[in-house]
Amino acid sequence: MLSVQRMRPFFTSQEDFRLRLVFAYQYFSILKGGEVYQFVPSEGKEIVVNVKSLQVENLGEVFVFQRGNRFIRLPLYQLLLISDLHLHLTTILEGVLDLKIPMPTVVTEEAELIIKELETQNCLRMIDYALETNNVPLFTQLTEGLHGL
């Protein structure tokens, strides 16, 4: 899987309900196998987003990335599938359009449950540490706080 290391549009323009994000050399890079590939605007260089539907319209656009003498050519639809590009696009759209894209309540509730579980596990580890080091005040503080979790 690829991950986007840096993604900042060089230029943005909005025409009616389309937002064009244009990229240049040093504004877009991906990470593949621990190696950074820099964007080369030899073929595709823009992403067009429909601001009403928040859908990318030019999915066939081919983006080229380079590291030394190696090149990666990826159509935009494939880049969206195998990387975290959509997260970066969401961040850009929120900044450019001042959108507040709502997070589904299921995702929010699941995240809250995971955070609660991690806090409980961390507290239990700290209790174990307090027992190992004979730290009675820390043990007392943690066990009293555990009832709140």
Secondary structure in CASP SS format (residue, H / E / C, confidence):
PFRMAT SS
TARGET T0000
AUTHOR 0000-0000-0000
METHOD secondary structure of the structure
MODEL  1
M C 1.00
L C 1.00
S E 1.00
V E 1.00
Q E 1.00
R E 1.00
M E 1.00
R C 1.00
P C 1.00
F C 1.00
F E 1.00
T E 1.00
S E 1.00
Q E 1.00
E E 1.00
D C 1.00
F C 1.00
R E 1.00
L E 1.00
R E 1.00
L E 1.00
V E 1.00
F C 1.00
A C 1.00
Y H 1.00
Q H 1.00
Y H 1.00
F E 1.00
S E 1.00
I E 1.00
L E 1.00
K E 1.00
G C 1.00
G C 1.00
E E 1.00
V E 1.00
Y E 1.00
Q E 1.00
F E 1.00
V E 1.00
P C 1.00
S C 1.00
E C 1.00
G C 1.00
K C 1.00
E E 1.00
I E 1.00
V E 1.00
V E 1.00
N E 1.00
V C 1.00
K C 1.00
S C 1.00
L C 1.00
Q E 1.00
V E 1.00
E C 1.00
N C 1.00
L C 1.00
G C 1.00
E C 1.00
V E 1.00
F E 1.00
V E 1.00
F E 1.00
Q E 1.00
R E 1.00
G C 1.00
N C 1.00
R E 1.00
F E 1.00
I E 1.00
R E 1.00
L E 1.00
P E 1.00
L H 1.00
Y H 1.00
Q H 1.00
L H 1.00
L H 1.00
L H 1.00
I H 1.00
S C 1.00
D C 1.00
L H 1.00
H H 1.00
L H 1.00
H H 1.00
L H 1.00
T H 1.00
T H 1.00
I H 1.00
L H 1.00
E H 1.00
G H 1.00
V H 1.00
L H 1.00
D C 1.00
L C 1.00
K C 1.00
I C 1.00
P C 1.00
M C 1.00
P C 1.00
T H 1.00
V H 1.00
V H 1.00
T H 1.00
E H 1.00
E H 1.00
A H 1.00
E H 1.00
L H 1.00
I H 1.00
I H 1.00
K H 1.00
E H 1.00
L H 1.00
E H 1.00
T H 1.00
Q H 1.00
N H 1.00
C H 1.00
L H 1.00
R H 1.00
M H 1.00
I H 1.00
D H 1.00
Y H 1.00
A H 1.00
L H 1.00
E H 1.00
T C 1.00
N C 1.00
N C 1.00
V H 1.00
P H 1.00
L H 1.00
F H 1.00
T H 1.00
Q H 1.00
L H 1.00
T H 1.00
E H 1.00
G H 1.00
L H 1.00
H C 1.00
G C 1.00
L C 1.00
END
